[in-house]
Amino acid sequence: MKKSSTNSETKQPRGGPTKRTPKLLARLILLARRGFTDVEMADLVGITRKTIHNWRASKEFANVFQSAKKSADLMVERSLFDRAIGYEVEEEQVHPVSGVPVKIKRRVLPDVTAQIFWLKNRDRANWNWDRIGQLDVNLRVIHPPDWNEFSRYFSVRDQAGSAVPPAPHPTNGHAVGAGADSH
């Protein structure tokens, strides 16, 4: 009967050679910053999720990896916040009268679903389902605003940045949009 050696110098390491290279770690961190899950990252770089989990035993890797994942979380949080409160976006459109391409700032209105999601997660004491069921909601009819009111939300400029005169309203002939005089 042959005895097995207990000397640590004669033991072979388990598994194959390590795939943990600086290039692979940099790729994993980039994927984490872009919001990929551990399973998705493992599939993309050709390792297992368990391998990523094992590499996290290294505090240095774990800290950098968590920081990269937090970066993606913060971007999503900011986007959710923007949807909840509304935001402005600049678009290029062809002016209906002059036919000239113009840049238009458009206000994206707040999204109620994003507001509820935000509040339910940030202020659970006041925005849980039991509390929402107790709220007294008063509905009112919102009347269309005065056409001149739209000038607060839309700024019409051509590509050179010059103000473009507003197009007339289709029903009453009054000017609409930026630069429109009050009637």
C-alpha positions as CSV (number, residue, x, y, z in Angstrom):
1,M,0.0,0.0,0.0
2,K,1.4,3.3,-1.1
3,K,1.3,6.2,1.3
4,S,0.1,9.6,0.1
5,S,2.4,12.5,0.6
6,T,1.3,15.1,3.1
7,N,4.1,17.5,2.2
8,S,2.6,20.8,0.9
9,E,5.5,21.1,-1.5
10,T,4.5,18.0,-3.4
11,K,0.7,18.7,-3.5
12,Q,-0.6,19.9,-6.8
13,P,-3.0,22.9,-6.8
14,R,-6.6,22.0,-7.4
15,G,-8.1,22.9,-10.8
16,G,-6.3,24.4,-13.8
17,P,-4.3,27.5,-14.1
18,T,-6.0,30.7,-12.9
19,K,-7.8,32.9,-15.4
20,R,-7.6,35.9,-13.0
21,T,-5.6,38.3,-15.1
22,P,-5.5,42.1,-14.8
23,K,-7.1,42.3,-18.3
24,L,-10.0,40.0,-17.3
25,L,-10.5,41.9,-14.0
26,A,-10.7,45.2,-15.9
27,R,-13.3,43.7,-18.2
28,L,-15.4,42.5,-15.3
29,I,-15.3,45.9,-13.7
30,L,-16.3,47.6,-16.9
31,L,-19.2,45.2,-17.3
32,A,-20.2,45.8,-13.6
33,R,-20.3,49.6,-14.3
34,R,-22.6,49.0,-17.2
35,G,-25.1,47.1,-15.0
36,F,-24.5,43.5,-15.9
37,T,-25.3,40.8,-13.4
38,D,-22.7,38.3,-12.1
39,V,-24.2,35.6,-14.2
40,E,-24.2,37.7,-17.4
41,M,-20.6,38.8,-16.7
42,A,-19.4,35.3,-16.1
43,D,-21.0,34.1,-19.4
44,L,-19.5,37.0,-21.4
45,V,-15.9,36.4,-20.1
46,G,-16.0,32.6,-20.1
47,I,-15.9,31.9,-16.3
48,T,-18.5,30.7,-13.8
49,R,-20.5,32.9,-11.4
50,K,-18.8,30.9,-8.6
51,T,-15.4,32.0,-9.8
52,I,-16.5,35.6,-9.5
53,H,-17.8,34.9,-6.1
54,N,-14.5,33.2,-5.1
55,W,-12.5,36.2,-6.4
56,R,-14.5,38.5,-4.2
57,A,-12.7,36.9,-1.2
58,S,-9.9,39.3,-2.1
59,K,-10.9,42.6,-0.3
60,E,-9.2,44.7,-3.0
61,F,-11.2,43.1,-5.8
62,A,-14.4,43.1,-3.8
63,N,-14.1,46.8,-3.0
64,V,-13.4,47.8,-6.6
65,F,-16.1,45.4,-7.9
66,Q,-18.8,46.8,-5.5
67,S,-17.8,50.4,-6.3
68,A,-18.3,49.6,-10.1
69,K,-21.7,48.1,-9.4
70,K,-22.7,51.1,-7.2
71,S,-21.8,53.3,-10.2
72,A,-24.4,51.6,-12.3
73,D,-27.0,51.8,-9.5
74,L,-26.4,55.5,-9.1
75,M,-27.0,56.1,-12.8
76,V,-30.3,54.2,-12.6
77,E,-31.3,56.1,-9.5
78,R,-30.6,59.4,-11.2
79,S,-32.7,58.3,-14.3
80,L,-35.6,57.2,-12.1
81,F,-35.4,60.6,-10.2
82,D,-35.5,62.5,-13.6
83,R,-38.5,60.5,-14.7
84,A,-40.2,61.2,-11.3
85,I,-39.8,65.0,-11.5
86,G,-39.7,65.5,-15.3
87,Y,-36.8,66.8,-17.4
88,E,-36.0,68.8,-20.5
89,V,-34.8,67.2,-23.7
90,E,-33.5,69.0,-26.8
91,E,-34.8,67.8,-30.2
92,E,-34.3,68.9,-33.8
93,Q,-37.4,69.3,-35.8
94,V,-38.3,71.0,-39.1
95,H,-40.2,74.3,-38.5
96,P,-43.7,73.9,-40.0
97,V,-43.7,77.3,-41.7
98,S,-40.1,78.0,-42.7
99,G,-39.1,74.4,-43.3
100,V,-35.8,75.1,-41.5
101,P,-34.4,72.5,-39.0
102,V,-34.7,74.0,-35.6
103,K,-33.7,72.9,-32.1
104,I,-36.6,72.6,-29.7
105,K,-36.4,72.2,-25.9
106,R,-39.3,69.9,-24.8
107,R,-40.3,69.3,-21.3
108,V,-40.9,65.6,-20.5
109,L,-43.6,65.6,-17.8
110,P,-43.2,63.7,-14.5
111,D,-44.1,60.1,-14.5
112,V,-46.5,59.1,-11.7
113,T,-45.4,55.5,-11.6
114,A,-41.8,56.6,-11.1
115,Q,-42.9,58.9,-8.3
116,I,-44.8,56.2,-6.5
117,F,-41.9,53.8,-6.9
118,W,-39.4,56.4,-5.6
119,L,-41.6,57.3,-2.6
120,K,-42.4,53.7,-1.7
121,N,-38.7,52.9,-1.6
122,R,-37.4,56.1,0.0
123,D,-40.3,56.9,2.4
124,R,-41.8,53.5,3.3
125,A,-43.4,54.8,6.5
126,N,-45.7,57.2,4.5
127,W,-45.9,55.4,1.2
128,N,-46.7,51.7,1.9
129,W,-49.9,50.1,0.4
130,D,-51.8,50.3,3.7
131,R,-51.1,54.1,4.0
132,I,-52.0,54.7,0.3
133,G,-55.3,53.1,0.9
134,Q,-56.1,55.6,3.6
135,L,-55.3,58.7,1.5
136,D,-58.2,60.9,0.5
137,V,-57.8,61.7,-3.2
138,N,-59.6,64.7,-4.7
139,L,-59.8,64.6,-8.5
140,R,-60.2,67.8,-10.5
141,V,-60.5,68.5,-14.2
142,I,-57.4,70.1,-15.7
143,H,-58.3,72.7,-18.3
144,P,-56.0,73.3,-21.3
145,P,-53.6,76.1,-20.6
146,D,-53.5,79.3,-22.5
147,W,-51.5,78.9,-25.7
148,N,-49.0,81.5,-24.5
149,E,-48.4,79.3,-21.5
150,F,-46.5,76.9,-23.8
151,S,-43.7,79.4,-24.3
152,R,-42.6,78.4,-20.8
153,Y,-41.9,74.9,-22.0
154,F,-40.8,75.3,-25.6
155,S,-37.9,77.4,-26.9
156,V,-37.7,77.4,-30.7
157,R,-34.3,78.2,-32.3
158,D,-32.8,77.5,-35.7
159,Q,-29.4,75.8,-36.0
160,A,-27.5,79.2,-35.7
161,G,-29.3,79.7,-32.4
162,S,-31.5,82.6,-33.5
163,A,-35.1,82.7,-32.3
164,V,-37.6,81.5,-34.8
165,P,-40.9,83.4,-34.8
166,P,-43.8,81.2,-33.5
167,A,-46.2,79.6,-35.9
168,P,-49.8,80.9,-35.7
169,H,-52.4,78.8,-33.8
170,P,-54.4,76.6,-36.2
171,T,-57.8,77.8,-34.9
172,N,-57.5,81.4,-33.8
173,G,-54.4,82.7,-35.7
174,H,-52.6,83.9,-32.6
175,A,-48.9,83.2,-32.3
176,V,-47.9,80.2,-30.3
177,G,-44.6,79.4,-28.5
178,A,-41.4,81.2,-27.7
179,G,-41.6,84.9,-28.5
180,A,-45.3,85.0,-28.7
181,D,-46.9,88.2,-27.4
182,S,-49.6,88.0,-24.7
183,H,-53.1,88.4,-26.1
